[in-house]
Amino acid sequence: MFYRKRKPDEARFFDRLGKKSEVYKYYFKHGTSLGFNMYFVSGIERYLGDLRFRNPLYFDGKTFRHVKKTVTADAIFDRSGGVKFPPKEIDAKVLNCITFKKICWNKLKTYELIGKYVSKSYAVRSRKDLLAGLKKFSRNSLVVLKPARGLGGKGIIIAKKDKLKKRKLDKKLYILQKFIDTSSGIAGIVEGRHDLRIAIAEGKIVLAHVRTPRQGSFLANVAQGGTIKEVPLSKIPKKILQVVRAVQNKIDQKFNYPLYSIDFGISKNKVFIFEINDQIGFPTGEMKNAEKFVDQILKSLQRIADTSPLEKNDSQIRAYD
């Protein structure tokens, strides 16, 4: 497991994760029981290239301990946000590959890949682009302006077009979208505004939870004050499962079966995708599908470990650079 940024007090890092600690421990313990040598590395300075890491922490079945040696990985579970890792030449040995991460970290690229299920999106690189894009919306409609690259709902503005006309922009790339009103909820799952997240690992749905915004807010992100509740996989509506399968047909085989989540909303009985995420927070210990989530990740890593770095479809990957 690799984090690009150095974590403080590494040997005790997972003990400080509250309700997620037990799930992380299960990941390392179960991986060990499957025959893996499990290592934890944080800090890009420890990556030496060619899958080699300097002075990692080794999990001995109970605790972590530093080992003063260089370890060559058979598979890497990449937990680094952003698109500075992994290098393209080790893509086949990393969950997830850099090509897929670049799509997830640019909402315009996501729109290009699965635009059929996403609210119509317009690129905004300047005030001129903003004003031109706003002309495509009716006067009283709510419009979403958000950074093309970002996490946790940061920087998202939802307002009527007249208010957005006055908005000053920095040099970021933004996208402009019609607001999707999910206030009708999802029958049997949630009443009112929502964001239904479905996680996929090794080609299978492993986890689902619904997030709801705090009162007076449109944003369901937990980082923005939203609440979260696990959803039994058997309760996921068929019309959402159909869209999940369609998206998997565009992603799984093409990008070496990555770990990702899809955020959904239903508006006027139509299914919309809000975004696809390549970095998924581990579930908390009380979630019933927490172990299923971990087990599928370990299956991915086992497959990657058993695959030669040369066994990849470069022609497909290059098409999405």
N, C-alpha and C positions, 0 to 999 in steps of 0.2 A: 504494500500500500504506500503510495507516494503522494506527498504534499509538496508543492513547489516552494511555498514559504515555510521558513523554519518555525517549528512549534516550540514554545517554551516548556521547560520541564518535561521533555519528551517521554521519559519512562513512565510518567504518571498521567500522560495526556488523556487517555481514554477514561480514567477514573474521574475526570472532571466534567464529563459530558452529561451528567444528570440522568434523566430517564433513558437516554440512548446508550449509556455505558454498557449495559448488559448485552445489548445487541452487537456492539463492537467486539466485546469479549467473545460472544458466540461465534462471530466471524473468524477470529483468530484460533479459537479452540477447535472449532469444527474443521477448519482448514488443516490444522495439525493432525486431527484424527483421520483425515483423508490421505495423509502422507506428504503434505506440503511442508517445506521449510518456510515458515511465515516470518517476513521481515516488515518493519515499518521504517520509512525514511522521510524526513522533512528537510527541505533546504535544497535549492537547485545546485548549490555549490558541491553537493555530494554526488551529483550525477557526473560520471566521467566519460560518458558516451558508450556506444556499443552495448547497451543494457547493463553497464557496470555501475555499481554504487559503492561509495567509500564509507566505512564505519557506520553501517546501519544498526538498528535495534533488532535483536532477534527475540522472537517469542518462544520461550522454553516450555510452553504448555500451561504456565501459570502467570508469569510476569515477563516484562521486557528487560533485556540487558544489552548494553552496548557491546559490539564486537569490533575489535580493531583489525579489520581486514576489508578487502574488496570482494563484493558479491556480484555475480552475474545472474540477472533475473531470467527465469523462464517465461514469466508473465508479469505484467505490471497493472495493478489496479490504480489508475490515475485519479487522484482526488484534487488535482490542482485546477482552480478556476481559470478562465481565460484561455488564450490560444497560443501560449508560449511553450507549451509542452503537450504532446511528445514531438520530437523531431520526426519528420516524415519517414526517415529510413527505418524506424522501429515500429511503425504503425501496426504491423501484423502481430506484434507482441504486447499491445497495450489496449486496455479497455478504458476509454474509447479512443478511436483513431482521430488524428488531428483534422482530417477532412470533414468528419462528421461534426466535431466540435466547432469548426468554423461556421458551419451552417446554423447550429444552435445559437451561436453567439452573435449572429447577424440576422435580425428578424426579417430583413428584406430577402435574404437567401432562403430563409424558412418559407417565406411567401412564394418564392419561385418554385420551391419543391412541392408544396402542398397547398397552393393558392386556392384550390377548389373549396377548401373547408375553412379558409380564413377570411375575415372581413376584408373587403377591398382595401389595399394598402398603397400609399403614395410616398415616395422618397422625398424627404425634406432636407436639403443641404444649405439652404439660405432663406432669408425672409421672402425673397421672390418666389421660391418654391412653396413656402407656407401659404402665401396669399393665393397663389394659383391653385393649390390643392383645396383650400377652403371654399373656393367657388363651386366645387363639385358637391357640396353639402347644402341642404336646405337651411334657411335662416335659423329655425328653432331646434334643429337637431343637435344632439350631443355629439361631440367629436373628441377622439382620443389622439393626443400627441405624446409620443413616448420615444425615448432613446432607442435606436436600432440595436444597441448593445447595452445590456444592463440586467440586473438581477433584483429580486425582492420588491418589485414595484417602484423602485427609486426613479424619480424624475418624471413619472407619468402624470399627465394633466388631462382631466376630463372636464370639458366646458363647452358652452355654446360658441358657435363660430365667431360671433362678434367679439367675445372676450379673447379668443385665441388670436384674433387679428392684431391685438396690441402686445402680444407676447414677444419678448426679446429672446433671441436664440444665441447660444454660444456656437462653437465650431463643431459640435457633435453632429453625427448623422442621426436624423430622426425619421420616424414614419408617422403618417397621418392615417387614421382609420375611423370608420363609423363606429359609434359606441353600440355594443351588443347588450340589449336589455334582457337580463336573465331573471327578472323579478318574479316570473311565473314559477320558478323553481324546477325541481325534477321530482316527479311523482314517486313516492315511497322512499325518497332519499333526503330531500331538503326543500324547505319552503323559502321562497324569496331568492335574492341575489346569491350567486354561488360561483364557484370555480371547482370543477371536479377533476382531480389529478389521477391519472392512471399510469403506473410504472410498469415498464417492460424490461425483462432481463432474459437473455438467451432465448429470445423469440416468444416468451410467454408473459402474460399479465401476472404480476406477482403482488401487486399492492394497489389499493385505491383509497383515496380519502377526499372528502369535500371540505372546502374552505368557504367561510362566509365572512363578509365584511362587518366591521363594527358599525354601530348605528351612525348614520349620517355620512358613511363613506361608500365609495364605489369599488374600492380595492380590497380584494379578499386575501391578499398576501399576509401571512402571519407576521412578517416584519413590519407590516403597516397596521397591526392591531386586529387582524382577522382571527377567527377561531377555526380549529381543525377537528375533524371527526373521521375515523376510519369507516369505509364503506365495504360491506361484504362483497366479494367478487361476484357472487351469484345475483346480486341486486343491480349490477351494471345494466342499464337498458340496452336492448338489442340494437337499437339504432345507433348507439354510441359504439358498441362492439363492432358493428359493420364498418364504421369509420376507422376504428383502431386497426382492423385488418387491412383496410385500404392503405393506411399510412405505413403499416409494417411491410407491405409489398414494395413500397418505395425506399425503405430504409434498411431492413434487417440484413438481407443477403448482400446488398450493395456496400454496406459499411461494416461488415463483419460482425453482425449481431451485437450492436452496442447496448449499453445500459442507458435508458432514457425514460422520460415521462412526457405525457401529453396532457395539456390543460384544456378542459372542455367547458362549454356553457351551452345551455339550450334556450333559445329565444323563439317564441311563436312556433313551437314544435319542430324547429330546425336546429341541427347540431352544428356548432361552431368550434373551431380550435383557436385558442388564444395564443399558445406558444408551445414549443418543444424544448425541453431542458436536457442537457447532457450531464449536469451535476445534480444529483438527487441526494438530499439529506437522508441519512438512515432513519428508519422508523423508530418510535419509542418502544420500550419493552412490552407495554400492555397491548400493542397492536397484534391482533391474532395472526396476521400474515408476515410478521417480522422475520421468522425463521425461513419461511418460503422465499422471501426477498433475498436473504443472505445465501441460501442454498443455490439459487439460480445464478448468483454472481460467481460463486465458487465453481459452478459447472462451466461458466464462460471462461474462467481463468484456467481450468483444467484443459479445455479445448484449445485455448490459445497456447498453453505450454506445450501441448502435443503437436503443434503446427510449426512447420519450418518457417522462418522469416521470409523465405522466398515464395511461399504459397499464398499469393494474394492476387487479386484481379486489378492490376494497375490501370488497365484501360477504363474500367468503371470509375475508379477513384479519381483519375485525372479529369474526368468530365465534370467534376464538381469543385475543382480547385478555384 
